[in-house]
Amino acid sequence: MNVEVYTLNAFAKGECGGNPAGVVLEGGLSLCAAEMQLIAKELGFSETAFMEKSLFADYKIRYFTPASEVDLCGHATIAAFGLMHSLGLAKEGTSYKIETKAGILDVDISSGLVYLSQALPQFLERISCEEIAPSLGMDAEDLETGLPIQIVSTGLRDILIPIRSRKLLNEVQPNFDAITAISEKYDVVGYHLFTMDTPDDAVAECRNFAPLYDIPEESATGTSNGALLSYLYQHGQLSLREVELVMFRQGYSMNCPSEIKVGLRLSESGEINQVRVGGAVAGIERRHITI
């Protein structure tokens, strides 16, 4: 079987950077999970999105890493709808509903950027600095920032880890075996490190490690950054007015600069009632894979 696959970068900064994803559009092929897994492994990107028909939404999307299926992937969703917009298959100003294993979610396109609405945040277990620090080649006191190391989910569980400075963030030496073991212990996708020590108007600079899913480091992570903005608001780091739309930096340690736009919509009482993550796409290419 010959399968048409598009590749492109989501959350790209200009024409460079971003996070590469594969996208297979719904085109009459009825791929089984094993075939999707083969395609994702052949592409080798952190995630590949497969568009399908849905009985409950405008589209159904399944997401595969090179190793396994995951419930949701922000950057692959941005890639899929950015691709469809470029092909005239998705319109600016139109809201779409997608069926995912993380639930029914909203996607819209505004000013050339694709936005994904994520699940409402869940603030879960806290983990000690002493447990996390060795897996990053750091001392426990390097992680003492006044903010907790905490599992947060807006569709996928991640361990959010505050770092005091960009210098320390860039000096991290991840022990992937240890990160994998801790990820398995807490049933999370991986680690999302961040520092609010940034050189520009970004709120935070981030690094993301998910070796449990064969992703040593990822250059832009939509779901993790949706969780991060929710966490920063929850812990009083940003005011009501500061969370409408912010920018996070990621991928600079990989020479893949990425910009992730994230916004919260709040109720009158200040409760989070929507999490949106958006970005641009670039570098669209088409190829064929035989399975």
C-alpha positions as CSV (number, residue, x, y, z in Angstrom):
1,M,0.0,0.0,0.0
2,N,1.3,3.4,-1.0
3,V,0.4,6.2,1.5
4,E,0.6,9.9,0.9
5,V,2.2,11.7,3.9
6,Y,2.8,15.4,4.5
7,T,5.6,16.6,6.7
8,L,5.8,20.1,8.1
9,N,6.9,22.1,11.2
10,A,4.4,23.3,13.8
11,F,5.0,26.3,16.1
12,A,7.7,27.5,13.7
13,K,9.4,30.8,14.3
14,G,9.3,32.3,10.8
15,E,10.4,29.9,8.2
16,C,12.8,28.0,10.5
17,G,12.5,26.1,13.7
18,G,9.4,24.5,15.0
19,N,8.6,20.9,15.7
20,P,8.3,18.5,12.7
21,A,5.2,16.3,12.4
22,G,3.8,13.9,9.9
23,V,0.1,14.2,8.7
24,V,-1.9,11.7,6.8
25,L,-5.1,13.2,5.6
26,E,-8.4,11.2,5.4
27,G,-8.4,10.1,1.8
28,G,-10.4,6.9,1.6
29,L,-7.7,4.7,3.1
30,S,-8.7,2.6,6.1
31,L,-5.5,2.3,7.9
32,C,-5.4,0.0,11.0
33,A,-3.4,0.9,14.1
34,A,-0.5,-1.4,13.1
35,E,-0.2,0.4,9.7
36,M,-0.3,3.8,11.4
37,Q,2.4,2.7,13.8
38,L,4.6,1.5,10.9
39,I,4.2,4.9,9.1
40,A,5.0,6.8,12.3
41,K,8.1,4.7,12.9
42,E,9.2,5.2,9.3
43,L,8.9,8.9,9.5
44,G,10.6,9.0,12.9
45,F,9.1,12.3,14.1
46,S,7.9,12.7,17.6
47,E,4.3,12.4,16.5
48,T,2.3,11.7,13.3
49,A,-1.4,12.6,13.0
50,F,-3.9,10.5,11.1
51,M,-7.1,12.2,10.1
52,E,-10.3,10.1,10.0
53,K,-14.0,10.5,9.7
54,S,-15.9,11.0,12.9
55,L,-19.5,10.3,14.0
56,F,-19.2,12.8,16.8
57,A,-17.1,15.7,15.4
58,D,-15.8,17.2,12.2
59,Y,-12.7,15.0,12.3
60,K,-11.2,12.2,14.3
61,I,-7.4,12.4,14.8
62,R,-5.2,9.6,16.1
63,Y,-1.6,10.3,17.1
64,F,1.4,7.9,17.0
65,T,4.9,8.4,18.2
66,P,7.6,6.0,16.7
67,A,6.8,3.7,19.6
68,S,3.1,3.8,20.4
69,E,-0.2,5.7,20.2
70,V,-0.8,8.6,22.5
71,D,-4.1,10.3,23.4
72,L,-3.3,13.8,22.1
73,C,-0.5,15.8,20.5
74,G,-0.7,19.6,20.3
75,H,1.9,20.2,17.7
76,A,0.6,17.5,15.4
77,T,-2.9,19.0,15.6
78,I,-1.5,22.4,14.7
79,A,0.4,20.8,11.8
80,A,-2.7,19.0,10.5
81,F,-4.9,22.1,10.4
82,G,-2.2,24.3,9.2
83,L,-1.7,21.9,6.3
84,M,-5.4,21.8,5.6
85,H,-5.6,25.6,5.7
86,S,-2.8,25.8,3.1
87,L,-4.6,23.3,0.9
88,G,-7.9,25.2,1.2
89,L,-9.5,22.4,3.2
90,A,-9.9,24.4,6.4
91,K,-11.1,28.0,6.6
92,E,-9.9,31.0,8.6
93,G,-12.5,32.1,11.1
94,T,-14.2,28.7,11.3
95,S,-14.3,26.5,14.4
96,Y,-13.8,22.8,14.1
97,K,-14.5,20.0,16.5
98,I,-12.0,17.1,16.7
99,E,-12.5,13.7,18.3
100,T,-9.4,12.5,20.1
101,K,-8.7,10.0,22.8
102,A,-8.4,13.0,25.2
103,G,-12.0,14.0,24.3
104,I,-13.8,16.3,21.9
105,L,-11.7,19.5,21.4
106,D,-12.0,22.7,19.4
107,V,-9.7,24.0,16.7
108,D,-9.8,27.4,15.0
109,I,-7.7,29.4,12.7
110,S,-7.1,33.1,13.3
111,S,-4.6,35.5,11.6
112,G,-2.8,32.5,10.0
113,L,-2.3,30.7,13.3
114,V,-4.0,27.5,14.3
115,Y,-5.3,27.2,17.8
116,L,-6.2,24.1,19.7
117,S,-8.5,24.2,22.8
118,Q,-7.3,21.7,25.3
119,A,-8.9,19.9,28.2
120,L,-9.3,21.9,31.4
121,P,-6.3,21.6,33.7
122,Q,-5.9,19.0,36.4
123,F,-3.3,19.8,39.1
124,L,-2.1,16.5,40.4
125,E,0.8,15.0,42.5
126,R,3.8,17.0,43.7
127,I,7.2,15.4,43.5
128,S,10.3,16.3,45.6
129,C,13.4,18.0,44.2
130,E,15.4,15.1,45.7
131,E,13.7,12.6,43.5
132,I,13.9,14.6,40.2
133,A,17.3,16.3,40.4
134,P,19.6,13.3,39.8
135,S,17.7,12.4,36.6
136,L,18.7,15.9,35.3
137,G,22.3,15.8,36.4
138,M,21.5,18.5,39.0
139,D,21.7,19.0,42.7
140,A,18.3,19.2,44.6
141,E,19.0,22.8,45.6
142,D,19.2,23.8,42.0
143,L,15.5,23.0,41.7
144,E,14.5,25.0,44.8
145,T,12.6,27.8,43.2
146,G,9.6,28.3,45.5
147,L,7.4,26.7,42.9
148,P,6.5,23.0,43.1
149,I,7.5,20.2,40.8
150,Q,4.0,19.0,39.9
151,I,2.1,16.8,37.5
152,V,-0.4,18.8,35.5
153,S,-2.6,17.7,32.6
154,T,-4.6,19.4,29.9
155,G,-5.0,16.1,28.2
156,L,-1.7,14.5,28.9
157,R,0.1,14.1,32.2
158,D,3.5,15.9,32.4
159,I,5.8,16.7,35.2
160,L,6.4,20.4,35.2
161,I,9.8,21.3,36.6
162,P,10.8,25.0,37.3
163,I,14.5,25.9,36.8
164,R,16.0,29.1,38.3
165,S,17.8,30.4,35.2
166,R,18.4,29.9,31.4
167,K,22.0,29.0,32.2
168,L,20.9,26.1,34.4
169,L,18.2,25.1,31.9
170,N,20.8,24.8,29.1
171,E,23.3,22.9,31.3
172,V,20.8,20.1,32.1
173,Q,22.3,16.7,31.4
174,P,19.2,14.4,31.2
175,N,19.6,10.8,32.2
176,F,17.1,9.2,29.9
177,D,16.9,5.9,31.7
178,A,16.2,7.6,35.0
179,I,13.6,9.9,33.3
180,T,11.9,6.9,31.8
181,A,11.7,5.1,35.1
182,I,10.2,8.1,36.9
183,S,7.8,8.6,33.9
184,E,6.6,5.0,34.3
185,K,6.3,5.4,38.1
186,Y,4.0,8.4,37.8
187,D,2.3,7.4,34.6
188,V,3.3,10.6,32.8
189,V,4.5,11.3,29.2
190,G,7.6,13.0,30.4
191,Y,9.3,16.1,31.9
192,H,8.6,19.7,30.9
193,L,11.3,22.0,32.3
194,F,10.9,25.8,32.2
195,T,12.5,29.0,33.4
196,M,10.9,32.5,33.6
197,D,14.4,33.9,33.0
198,T,13.9,34.9,29.3
199,P,15.8,37.3,27.0
200,D,12.6,38.7,25.3
201,D,8.9,39.1,25.8
202,A,8.4,35.4,26.3
203,V,6.9,34.3,29.6
204,A,9.1,31.2,29.8
205,E,11.7,29.2,28.0
206,C,11.2,25.4,28.0
207,R,12.8,22.0,27.4
208,N,10.8,18.8,27.1
209,F,12.0,15.2,27.6
210,A,9.8,12.1,26.9
211,P,12.1,9.2,26.4
212,L,9.4,6.7,27.5
213,Y,7.8,7.4,24.1
214,D,11.1,7.5,22.2
215,I,11.3,11.3,22.2
216,P,14.6,12.2,23.8
217,E,13.9,15.9,23.5
218,E,11.1,17.8,21.7
219,S,11.4,21.3,20.2
220,A,7.8,22.4,20.7
221,T,5.2,20.8,22.9
222,G,1.6,22.1,22.7
223,T,0.0,20.1,25.5
224,S,2.8,20.7,27.9
225,N,2.7,24.4,27.4
226,G,-1.0,24.6,27.9
227,A,-0.5,22.9,31.2
228,L,2.4,25.2,32.0
229,L,0.4,28.4,31.6
230,S,-2.4,26.9,33.7
231,Y,0.2,26.1,36.4
232,L,1.7,29.5,36.3
233,Y,-1.7,31.1,36.8
234,Q,-2.7,28.6,39.5
235,H,0.5,29.4,41.4
236,G,0.1,33.2,41.2
237,Q,2.9,33.9,38.7
238,L,0.6,35.7,36.3
239,S,-2.3,38.0,36.8
240,L,-5.8,37.8,35.3
241,R,-4.8,40.2,32.5
242,E,-1.5,38.5,31.7
243,V,-2.9,35.1,30.7
244,E,-5.1,36.1,27.7
245,L,-2.3,35.3,25.2
246,V,1.4,34.7,26.0
247,M,4.4,33.3,24.2
248,F,6.7,30.5,25.3
249,R,10.1,29.7,23.8
250,Q,11.2,26.1,23.2
251,G,13.7,24.3,21.0
252,Y,16.6,26.7,21.3
253,S,18.8,24.0,22.9
254,M,18.2,22.0,19.7
255,N,18.7,24.8,17.2
256,C,15.0,24.5,16.4
257,P,13.6,27.8,17.7
258,S,9.9,27.6,18.4
259,E,7.2,30.0,19.5
260,I,4.1,28.6,21.2
261,K,1.2,31.0,21.8
262,V,-0.9,30.0,24.8
263,G,-4.0,31.7,26.3
264,L,-6.5,31.1,29.1
265,R,-10.1,32.2,29.2
266,L,-11.4,32.8,32.7
267,S,-14.8,33.0,34.4
268,E,-15.8,36.1,36.3
269,S,-14.6,34.4,39.4
270,G,-11.2,33.7,37.9
271,E,-11.6,30.0,37.3
272,I,-10.0,28.6,34.1
273,N,-12.7,27.7,31.6
274,Q,-10.6,27.3,28.5
275,V,-7.0,26.6,27.5
276,R,-5.9,27.5,24.0
277,V,-2.5,26.7,22.3
278,G,-1.6,28.1,18.9
279,G,1.2,28.6,16.4
280,A,2.3,28.8,12.8
281,V,3.4,26.1,10.4
282,A,6.2,26.1,7.8
283,G,8.1,23.8,5.5
284,I,5.3,21.7,4.0
285,E,6.5,18.8,1.9
286,R,4.7,15.8,0.5
287,R,6.1,12.2,0.3
288,H,4.9,8.6,-0.1
289,I,5.6,5.7,2.2
290,T,5.0,2.1,1.1
291,I,3.8,-0.3,3.8
